[in-house]
Amino acid sequence: MSEDLLKSLKEGDPSAYRRLFKEYYKVLVDHASYQTKNRQDAEDVVSEVFKEIYIKKTYLKVETNLHYYLLKHVSNKAKNFMLSRSREYVRNAAYYENRDQSDESAAIEYLSRTETQEKLDVIRLAIDQLPAKRKESVILRYIEDLSYEHIAHITGTTIDGVKSRLKNGVRQLGEMVGVNRKKDK
């Protein structure tokens, strides 16, 4: 069936794009939902893929399996979407980690408001790659929402040591997800 549909698309059949949408939309949204963990985001990703297919006629490059091509295209688009989200999250965390202590309450308010499970899932992979002590401090601060003092007590280090690990951990996370921070001078 997908070979016939691909052939119809390449021949310019006006109904082929509608058939493509009808046949694959739900399957692709389900596939994207697995990666984005959010149905609305998955629908946005799939809509973007269909828009590209329609405008850029990317199906013309497909030689063999349309189904595989669509799944791969949606996977890549979903990964890029989630990477963009994780960069935004890390950029915001980095901003607040480098603010003055007098702004600590604003940082806590911001992080409490934005630390949704979805965003945490996005950066967990990057956090898992941190060195053990930085990873522990980042998790205790940004996931468990513990104070510097409590983290210092748990880890057996000083408050300055915790702050240093957090600053370096956030910087390293930013590097891992491709966030280029520039300090204001």
Stockholm file with secondary structure:
# STOCKHOLM 1.0

chainA/1-185         MSEDLLKSLKEGDPSAYRRLFKEYYKVLVDHASYQTKNRQDAEDVVSEVFKEIYIKKTYLKVETNLHYYLLKHVSNKAKNFMLSRSREYVRNAAYYENRDQSDESAAIEYLSRTETQEKLDVIRLAIDQLPAKRKESVILRYIEDLSYEHIAHITGTTIDGVKSRLKNGVRQLGEMVGVNRKKDK
#=GR chainA/1-185 SS CHHHHHHHHHTTCTTHHHHHHHHHHHHHHHHHHHHHSCHHHHHHHHHHHHHHHHHHCGGGGCCSCHHHHHHHHHHHHHHHHHHHHHHHHHHHHHHHHTSCGGGHHHHHHHHHHHCCHHHHHHHHHHHHTSCHHHHHHHIIIIISCCCHHHHHHHHTSCHHHHHHHHHHHHHHHHHHTTCCCCCCC
#=GC SS_cons         CHHHHHHHHHTTCTTHHHHHHHHHHHHHHHHHHHHHSCHHHHHHHHHHHHHHHHHHCGGGGCCSCHHHHHHHHHHHHHHHHHHHHHHHHHHHHHHHHTSCGGGHHHHHHHHHHHCCHHHHHHHHHHHHTSCHHHHHHHIIIIISCCCHHHHHHHHTSCHHHHHHHHHHHHHHHHHHTTCCCCCCC
//
